[in-house]
Amino acid sequence: MMQDKSEIRSKKKQPWAWYFYDWANSSYAVVVLAGFFPVFFKEYWDTTSSAELSTFHLGMTNSAASLLVVILAPMIGAVADQMGRKTRLLGAFAALGLVMTGALYWVGQGHWQLASALFVVSFLGFAGGNIIYDSLLADIASESDMERISATGYAFGYLGSGLLFAFDVYMTLHPDLFGLSGSAQAVRLSFLSVALWWGLFSIPIMRMPSPRGAESPAQRKSLLMNIGGAFRQLYQTFAEIRCLREVSLFLAAYWLYIDGVHTIIRMAVDYGLALGLGSDSLIKALLITQFVGFPAAWLYGMFGQKVGAKRGILFGIVAYILITVAATQMETARGFFAMAVAIGLVQGGVQALSRAFYTRIIPAGKSSEFFGFYNMLGKFAAVIGPMVVGWSSVLWGSRYGILSIAVLLVAGGLLLLTVNESRAKELARQL
């Protein structure tokens, strides 16, 4: 009886451990990915290039990072299922990401190539951990709670990263209060703060037992045997996805519309800089997005639970299209702040409901391998988006380059309309 109570308490703690990993690693997504890295790249590491060429370098860096994850994501998911030790593998990727992020502190002015290389590897740690993290949703949430728990994870991510980002922004604006030589040193220290934050708040999920229970003899194989098994499993998963028509349709739709979402996240600050807005105003706008996103993501999860995840996603896609079109007319910091609020209202919701919807339509017990493909397509989309925006900015200017995102959002929304959730669940149960 005591063991049963202990197991119940452990299961109740699992969602909280899962939430706090989003709290931990979202600091990388906000402080590094969307915030200081693009600004510092243009104003410290790549100062000898023109604004257009610097945008091109930044776009290529983001695309290279995403391409690496595209290549490795399905294998990461398959290896996670083969080894049966998801939380340990998650910890390894988290360690890789936070060490490389912390190393950005030591990159000197003008060394944009080294900064790009460290960023690419840190992003692999971030994205590789997220493949396993996303797959754990199927293990900790009941079907009726998918949207709520998924959205709560994003809400925790917004709040945790927002708090750290607010501290780092304050340190950057007032470096003298911290005994620093200037804002450049403060930004460099922000990379170290992300590494510490990420490591500290990852501890709860590292202590969470593997959802698959005790390690079996089959799981105590060598790494090479696990990789060999992962290749076979990868081929089988690809064949299953081809048979699951609705899953294939959703992945294609997701590939298109999440491209727009990720590209806006990565290139928004660079777009504002290209229009002549001050970096201080742009960083403050990101803070607005974070603190609007905290309650909005949680409420969006409840909205998705009532109207259905698919309708909730479509609502967010329409909002993003309107935001993208409005961005072409933006000229002032006030306009950028308004756009930050609008993005904060829908960004976390679209991502959370996409994760929940996908979890509902894939076969039970195969979440890691299927999420490997899910993350592969998400990151492959991010290879295309920044590249398209970068080239469009060079050819037609930043204001019109941003419109290329709307085309992808429209195409993704139209394809999502064709996905039948009931049919998808029935096909998944047959596997």
C-alpha positions in Angstrom: 0.0 0.0 0.0 2.8 2.4 0.8 4.4 1.6 -2.5 1.1 2.5 -4.3 1.0 5.8 -2.5 4.6 6.5 -3.4 3.9 5.8 -7.1 0.8 8.1 -7.0 2.9 10.9 -5.5 5.6 10.3 -8.1 3.0 10.5 -11.0 1.6 13.8 -9.6 5.1 15.3 -9.5 5.9 14.3 -13.1 4.0 17.1 -14.8 5.7 19.6 -12.5 9.1 18.3 -13.4 8.1 18.4 -17.1 6.9 22.0 -16.7 10.1 23.1 -15.1 12.2 21.9 -18.0 10.3 24.3 -20.2 11.0 27.0 -17.6 14.7 26.0 -17.8 15.4 25.7 -21.5 13.1 28.4 -22.8 15.7 30.8 -21.4 17.8 29.7 -24.4 15.0 30.3 -26.8 14.3 33.8 -25.6 17.6 35.2 -24.2 19.8 33.7 -26.9 17.7 32.6 -29.9 15.3 35.6 -30.2 17.0 38.2 -28.0 20.7 38.8 -27.6 22.3 36.6 -30.2 20.8 38.3 -33.3 21.5 41.8 -31.8 25.0 40.9 -30.6 25.7 39.2 -33.9 25.1 42.5 -35.8 26.5 44.9 -33.3 29.5 43.0 -31.9 30.5 39.9 -33.8 29.8 40.9 -37.4 30.4 44.7 -37.4 32.4 44.8 -40.7 29.5 43.6 -42.9 26.7 45.7 -44.3 23.2 45.4 -42.7 22.0 43.2 -45.6 25.1 41.0 -45.5 24.9 40.6 -41.8 21.3 39.6 -42.1 22.4 37.0 -44.7 25.1 35.7 -42.3 22.6 35.4 -39.5 20.0 33.7 -41.7 22.6 31.2 -42.9 23.7 30.5 -39.3 20.1 29.8 -38.3 19.6 27.6 -41.3 22.7 25.6 -40.7 21.7 25.0 -37.1 18.3 23.8 -38.2 19.7 21.7 -41.0 21.9 19.8 -38.5 18.8 19.0 -36.4 16.8 18.0 -39.5 19.5 15.4 -40.3 19.7 14.0 -36.7 16.2 14.4 -35.3 14.6 11.1 -36.5 17.7 9.2 -35.3 17.6 10.9 -31.9 14.0 9.9 -31.4 14.7 6.3 -32.5 17.7 6.0 -30.2 15.7 7.3 -27.3 13.2 4.6 -27.7 15.8 1.9 -28.3 17.8 2.8 -25.2 14.8 3.2 -23.0 16.4 6.0 -20.9 14.8 9.1 -22.1 15.6 11.4 -19.2 19.3 10.5 -19.3 19.5 11.3 -23.0 17.6 14.5 -22.4 20.2 15.4 -19.8 23.0 14.8 -22.2 21.5 17.1 -24.8 20.8 19.7 -22.2 24.4 19.6 -21.0 25.7 20.0 -24.6 23.4 23.0 -25.2 24.2 24.8 -22.0 28.0 24.3 -22.2 28.1 25.7 -25.8 25.8 28.6 -24.8 28.1 29.5 -21.9 31.1 29.4 -24.2 29.7 32.3 -26.2 30.9 34.5 -23.3 34.5 34.1 -24.5 33.9 34.9 -28.2 35.8 38.1 -29.0 34.5 41.0 -31.1 34.6 40.4 -34.8 34.7 36.6 -34.6 31.3 35.9 -36.1 32.4 32.6 -37.5 33.2 31.2 -34.1 30.0 32.6 -32.6 28.1 30.9 -35.4 29.8 27.5 -34.8 29.1 27.6 -31.1 25.5 28.6 -31.8 24.9 25.7 -34.2 26.1 23.2 -31.6 24.2 24.8 -28.8 21.1 24.7 -30.9 21.6 20.9 -31.4 21.6 20.5 -27.7 18.5 22.6 -27.3 16.5 20.9 -30.1 17.7 17.4 -29.4 16.5 17.7 -25.8 13.2 19.0 -27.0 12.6 15.9 -29.1 12.7 13.8 -26.0 10.9 16.4 -23.9 8.0 16.6 -26.3 7.6 12.9 -26.5 7.2 12.7 -22.7 3.9 14.4 -23.0 2.3 11.1 -24.0 3.7 9.5 -20.8 2.5 12.1 -18.3 -0.8 13.3 -19.7 -4.2 11.6 -20.1 -6.0 12.2 -23.4 -8.4 14.6 -21.9 -5.5 16.7 -20.4 -3.2 16.9 -23.5 -4.0 20.5 -24.4 -4.0 21.8 -20.8 -0.7 20.2 -19.8 1.0 21.0 -23.1 -0.1 24.7 -22.8 0.9 24.9 -19.2 4.4 23.8 -20.2 4.6 26.7 -22.6 3.2 29.0 -20.0 6.0 28.0 -17.5 8.5 28.5 -20.3 7.2 32.1 -21.0 7.3 33.0 -17.3 10.7 31.4 -16.5 12.5 32.8 -19.5 10.8 36.1 -19.1 12.1 36.5 -15.6 15.7 35.7 -16.6 15.4 37.9 -19.7 14.1 40.8 -17.6 17.1 40.5 -15.3 19.5 40.3 -18.3 18.0 43.3 -20.0 18.2 45.3 -16.8 21.8 44.3 -16.4 22.5 45.3 -20.0 20.8 48.7 -19.6 22.5 49.4 -16.3 25.9 47.6 -16.4 27.4 50.1 -13.9 25.1 48.9 -11.2 26.7 45.4 -11.6 30.3 46.7 -11.7 30.6 45.9 -15.4 32.6 47.7 -18.1 29.6 48.2 -20.4 26.6 46.6 -22.1 28.8 44.3 -24.2 30.1 42.6 -21.1 26.6 42.4 -19.7 25.3 40.7 -22.9 28.2 38.2 -22.7 27.3 37.5 -19.1 23.7 36.8 -20.2 24.9 33.8 -22.1 26.5 32.4 -18.9 23.2 33.2 -17.0 21.3 31.0 -19.5 23.7 28.1 -19.0 23.3 28.3 -15.2 19.5 28.7 -15.4 19.1 25.9 -17.8 21.2 23.5 -15.7 19.6 24.4 -12.4 16.0 24.0 -13.4 16.7 20.8 -15.4 17.4 18.9 -12.2 13.7 18.0 -11.5 13.2 16.2 -14.8 16.6 14.5 -14.5 15.4 13.0 -11.3 12.1 11.8 -12.9 12.1 8.0 -13.5 12.0 6.8 -17.1 8.4 6.4 -18.2 9.3 2.9 -19.5 10.2 1.7 -16.1 13.3 -0.3 -15.1 16.0 -1.0 -17.6 15.5 -4.3 -19.3 18.3 -6.6 -20.5 17.4 -5.6 -24.1 18.1 -2.0 -23.1 21.6 -2.8 -21.7 23.0 -3.1 -25.2 26.1 -1.3 -26.4 25.6 2.1 -28.0 26.4 0.7 -31.5 23.7 -2.0 -31.1 21.2 0.7 -30.0 22.1 2.8 -33.0 21.8 -0.2 -35.3 18.4 -0.9 -33.8 17.5 2.7 -34.2 18.2 2.6 -37.9 15.8 -0.3 -38.3 13.2 1.4 -36.2 13.7 4.6 -38.2 12.9 2.8 -41.4 9.8 1.2 -39.8 8.6 4.5 -38.4 8.9 6.1 -41.8 6.9 3.3 -43.4 4.2 3.7 -40.7 4.0 7.5 -41.3 3.5 6.8 -45.0 0.6 4.5 -44.2 -1.0 6.9 -41.7 -2.4 9.4 -44.2 -3.7 11.9 -41.6 -0.4 12.0 -39.8 1.4 12.6 -43.0 -1.0 15.4 -43.9 -0.6 17.0 -40.5 3.2 16.8 -40.7 3.1 18.5 -44.1 0.8 21.2 -42.8 2.9 21.7 -39.6 6.1 21.9 -41.8 4.6 24.9 -43.6 2.9 26.9 -40.9 5.5 26.4 -38.1 8.0 27.7 -40.6 6.3 31.1 -40.3 6.1 30.9 -36.5 9.8 30.0 -36.1 11.0 32.5 -38.6 9.1 35.3 -36.9 10.7 34.3 -33.6 14.2 34.2 -35.0 14.2 37.2 -37.3 11.8 39.7 -35.6 14.6 41.6 -33.9 16.8 41.6 -37.0 13.8 42.9 -39.0 13.3 45.8 -36.5 17.0 46.7 -36.6 16.9 46.7 -40.4 14.0 49.2 -40.2 16.1 51.5 -38.0 14.5 50.8 -34.7 16.7 50.9 -31.6 17.9 47.7 -30.1 16.7 48.7 -26.6 13.2 49.1 -27.9 13.3 45.7 -29.7 14.6 43.9 -26.6 11.8 45.5 -24.5 9.3 44.3 -27.1 10.6 40.7 -26.6 10.0 41.1 -22.8 6.4 42.2 -23.6 5.9 39.0 -25.6 7.2 36.9 -22.8 4.9 38.3 -20.1 1.9 38.4 -22.4 2.6 34.9 -23.4 2.6 33.4 -19.9 -1.2 33.8 -19.2 -2.1 33.7 -22.9 -0.5 30.2 -23.5 -2.4 28.8 -20.5 -5.7 30.4 -21.6 -5.1 29.2 -25.1 -4.7 25.7 -23.8 -8.2 26.0 -22.2 -9.5 27.5 -25.4 -8.1 24.5 -27.4 -9.6 22.1 -24.9 -13.1 23.6 -25.6 -13.0 24.1 -29.4 -10.5 21.4 -30.3 -6.8 21.6 -30.9 -7.2 21.8 -34.7 -9.5 24.8 -34.6 -7.3 26.5 -32.1 -4.3 26.1 -34.4 -6.2 27.5 -37.4 -7.3 30.5 -35.3 -3.6 31.2 -34.4 -2.5 30.8 -38.1 -5.0 33.4 -39.2 -3.7 35.7 -36.5 -0.1 35.2 -37.6 -1.0 36.1 -41.2 -2.6 39.3 -40.1 0.4 40.1 -37.9 2.8 39.5 -40.9 0.8 41.7 -43.2 0.7 44.5 -40.5 4.4 44.2 -40.0 5.1 45.5 -43.5 3.5 48.9 -42.5 5.3 49.1 -39.2 7.6 52.2 -38.8 7.7 53.0 -35.0 8.7 51.4 -31.8 5.1 51.6 -30.7 4.1 49.5 -33.7 6.7 46.9 -32.8 5.3 46.8 -29.2 1.8 46.2 -30.6 3.1 43.4 -32.7 4.9 41.9 -29.7 1.6 41.8 -27.8 -0.2 40.2 -30.7 2.5 37.5 -31.1 2.5 36.9 -27.3 -1.3 36.2 -27.5 -1.0 33.3 -30.0 2.6 32.1 -30.2 2.7 29.6 -27.3 -0.9 28.5 -28.1 -0.2 27.5 -31.6 2.9 25.5 -30.6 1.3 23.9 -27.6 -1.9 22.8 -29.5 0.3 21.5 -32.4 2.2 19.3 -29.9 -1.1 18.1 -28.2 -2.8 17.4 -31.5 0.1 15.4 -32.8 0.3 13.4 -29.6 -3.4 12.5 -30.1 -3.0 11.1 -33.6 0.2 9.0 -33.3 0.4 5.4 -32.2 0.7 4.8 -28.5 4.1 3.8 -27.2 6.0 5.3 -30.1 6.1 8.9 -29.1 9.9 9.4 -29.2 10.4 8.1 -32.7 7.3 9.9 -34.1 8.4 13.2 -32.4 11.8 12.7 -34.0 10.0 13.2 -37.4 7.9 16.0 -35.9 10.9 18.0 -34.8 12.8 17.2 -38.0 10.1 18.8 -40.0 9.8 21.8 -37.6 13.5 22.4 -37.9 13.6 21.7 -41.7 11.0 24.5 -42.0 13.4 26.7 -40.1 16.1 26.0 -42.6 13.8 27.5 -45.4 12.2 30.4 -43.6 15.3 32.4 -42.4 17.0 31.7 -45.8 14.0 33.0 -47.7 13.7 36.1 -45.5 17.5 36.7 -45.8 17.5 36.4 -49.7 14.3 38.4 -50.0 15.8 41.2 -47.8 18.9 41.4 -50.1 16.7 41.4 -53.3 13.7 43.6 -52.3 14.5 45.0 -48.8 13.5 43.8 -45.3 10.0 45.3 -45.5 8.8 43.1 -48.4 11.0 40.1 -47.5 8.9 39.5 -44.4 5.8 38.9 -46.6 7.3 35.6 -47.7 6.3 34.2 -44.3 2.5 34.8 -45.0 2.6 32.5 -48.0 3.8 29.6 -45.9 1.2 30.3 -43.2 -1.6 30.2 -45.7 -0.4 27.0 -47.3 0.0 25.3 -44.0 -3.5 26.4 -42.8 -5.2 25.1 -45.9 -3.5 21.7 -45.7 -4.4 21.5 -42.0 -8.1 21.8 -42.9 -7.9 18.5 -44.7 -6.7 16.5 -41.6 -9.4 14.3 -40.1 -8.6 13.7 -36.4 -11.1 10.8 -35.9 -9.8 8.9 -38.9 -6.2 9.5 -37.7 -7.0 8.0 -34.2 -8.6 5.0 -35.7 -5.6 4.3 -38.0 -3.2 4.8 -35.2 -5.0 2.2 -33.0 -4.7 -0.4 -35.8 -0.9 -0.3 -35.6 
